[in-house]
Amino acid sequence: MSEKRGEQAERIAAGLRGEIVSGALVAGSALRQEKIAETYGTSRMPVRDALRFLEAEGLVQMLPNRGATVAPLDAAEFQEIYEMRGAAEVLALRLAIPELTNRQLDRASEIQMQAEEGDIRTFGALNKAFHMALYEPCGRPRLLTHIAGLNELADRYLRVAAIELDYVAQSHREHRALLEACRRRDEAQACGMLAQHIEDAGKALHGLLSAQMRGL
């Protein structure tokens, strides 16, 4: 069965998203529709659709007379993302803790072990998987979809934090502490730890991005 235009657009968007988040496509890189269509073996129509998807996610800019480019990292955008993450993820964890089973906690622990054994290329995806494993029992599918979307937007910023702020080891320590609080079903401590985990990383990276934007 031939691939439909919508399926082609989703495939192209997924590929480009991965390249942007990983840093293979850096901020300001031109996204030439003809070249992308050739790479993915499609016409230009699904490429345009894919670029619109990525524009809505904040990963691509569509500029008059310049076409599509990879969007720059923006301190104000990131501040909004981590503030929204803090509110949404703490709510999800609070709702999830009474429903968390030992099996689900073991699964989160397995993901964390994979993250600690992995490298920077897998850090973002496994970080997201760890958090989502803890939130899944909350029973709020719209909230989980919202959180997943925020994590997609935060991925490329998280990579900068991991590299430039040497954030990986700290993240692993905080994940372990959070997991233990969840095992004790200590809602207040777990939610407090999570809020601090998101806020501390967010403020540190926001400061770095703000300095870079000022040319410091």
Backbone hydrogen bonds, N-H to C=O, Kabsch-Sander energy under -0.5 kcal/mol:
donor,donor_aa,acceptor,acceptor_aa,energy
8,Q,4,K,-2.6
9,A,5,R,-2.6
10,E,6,G,-2.1
11,R,7,E,-2.2
12,I,8,Q,-2.6
13,A,9,A,-2.7
14,A,10,E,-2.3
15,G,11,R,-2.0
16,L,12,I,-2.8
17,R,13,A,-2.7
18,G,14,A,-2.0
19,E,15,G,-1.7
20,I,16,L,-2.4
21,V,17,R,-2.8
22,S,18,G,-2.1
23,G,19,E,-0.7
23,G,20,I,-0.7
24,A,19,E,-1.2
25,L,19,E,-2.1
26,V,24,A,-0.6
28,G,70,V,-2.7
29,S,26,V,-2.1
31,L,68,A,-2.9
32,R,30,A,-0.7
36,I,32,R,-2.5
37,A,33,Q,-2.7
38,E,34,E,-2.0
39,T,35,K,-2.5
40,Y,36,I,-2.4
41,G,37,A,-0.8
42,T,37,A,-2.4
47,V,43,S,-0.6
48,R,44,R,-2.4
49,D,45,M,-2.1
50,A,46,P,-2.5
51,L,47,V,-2.5
52,R,48,R,-1.9
53,F,49,D,-2.1
54,L,50,A,-2.3
55,E,51,L,-2.1
56,A,52,R,-2.2
57,E,53,F,-1.2
58,G,55,E,-1.3
59,L,54,L,-2.3
60,V,54,L,-1.1
61,Q,69,T,-3.0
63,L,61,Q,-0.7
63,L,67,G,-2.5
66,R,63,L,-1.9
67,G,63,L,-1.7
68,A,31,L,-0.5
69,T,61,Q,-2.3
70,V,29,S,-2.1
71,A,59,L,-2.4
78,F,74,D,-2.4
79,Q,75,A,-2.3
80,E,76,A,-1.9
81,I,77,E,-2.2
82,Y,78,F,-2.7
83,E,79,Q,-2.0
84,M,80,E,-2.3
85,R,81,I,-2.6
86,G,82,Y,-2.2
87,A,83,E,-1.7
88,A,84,M,-2.6
89,E,85,R,-3.0
90,V,86,G,-1.5
91,L,87,A,-1.5
92,A,88,A,-2.2
93,L,89,E,-2.5
94,R,90,V,-2.5
95,L,91,L,-2.1
96,A,92,A,-1.8
97,I,93,L,-2.5
99,E,96,A,-1.9
100,L,96,A,-1.1
100,L,97,I,-0.8
105,L,101,T,-2.1
106,D,102,N,-2.5
107,R,103,R,-2.0
108,A,104,Q,-2.1
109,S,105,L,-2.2
110,E,106,D,-2.3
111,I,107,R,-2.1
112,Q,108,A,-2.2
113,M,109,S,-2.2
114,Q,110,E,-2.1
115,A,111,I,-2.2
116,E,112,Q,-2.2
117,E,113,M,-1.6
118,G,114,Q,-1.1
122,T,119,D,-1.3
123,F,119,D,-1.1
124,G,120,I,-0.6
126,L,122,T,-2.3
127,N,123,F,-2.5
128,K,124,G,-2.1
129,A,125,A,-2.2
130,F,126,L,-2.4
131,H,127,N,-1.9
132,M,128,K,-2.7
133,A,129,A,-2.0
134,L,130,F,-1.2
134,L,131,H,-0.5
135,Y,131,H,-1.7
136,E,132,M,-2.2
138,C,135,Y,-2.6
139,G,136,E,-1.2
144,L,140,R,-2.4
145,T,141,P,-2.2
146,H,142,R,-2.3
147,I,143,L,-2.4
148,A,144,L,-2.5
149,G,145,T,-2.1
150,L,146,H,-2.0
151,N,147,I,-2.4
152,E,148,A,-1.9
153,L,149,G,-1.9
154,A,150,L,-1.9
155,D,151,N,-1.2
158,L,154,A,-2.8
159,R,155,D,-1.8
160,V,156,R,-1.2
161,A,157,Y,-2.2
162,A,158,L,-2.7
163,I,159,R,-2.0
164,E,160,V,-3.0
165,L,160,V,-0.6
165,L,161,A,-1.6
167,Y,161,A,-1.1
168,V,162,A,-0.5
171,S,167,Y,-2.5
172,H,168,V,-2.3
173,R,169,A,-2.0
174,E,170,Q,-2.3
175,H,171,S,-2.4
176,R,172,H,-2.1
177,A,173,R,-2.0
178,L,174,E,-2.4
179,L,175,H,-2.5
180,E,176,R,-2.0
181,A,177,A,-2.0
182,C,178,L,-2.1
183,R,179,L,-2.1
184,R,180,E,-1.6
185,R,182,C,-1.1
186,D,181,A,-2.4
187,E,185,R,-1.4
190,A,186,D,-2.7
191,C,187,E,-2.7
192,G,188,A,-2.0
193,M,189,Q,-2.8
194,L,190,A,-2.5
195,A,191,C,-2.4
196,Q,192,G,-2.2
197,H,193,M,-2.7
198,I,194,L,-2.4
199,E,195,A,-2.4
200,D,196,Q,-3.0
201,A,197,H,-1.5
202,G,198,I,-2.3
203,K,199,E,-2.9
204,A,200,D,-2.2
205,L,201,A,-2.3
206,H,202,G,-2.5
207,G,203,K,-2.2
208,L,204,A,-1.8
209,L,205,L,-2.8
210,S,206,H,-2.5
211,A,207,G,-2.0
212,Q,208,L,-2.3
213,M,209,L,-2.5
214,R,210,S,-1.4
215,G,212,Q,-0.9
216,L,211,A,-3.0
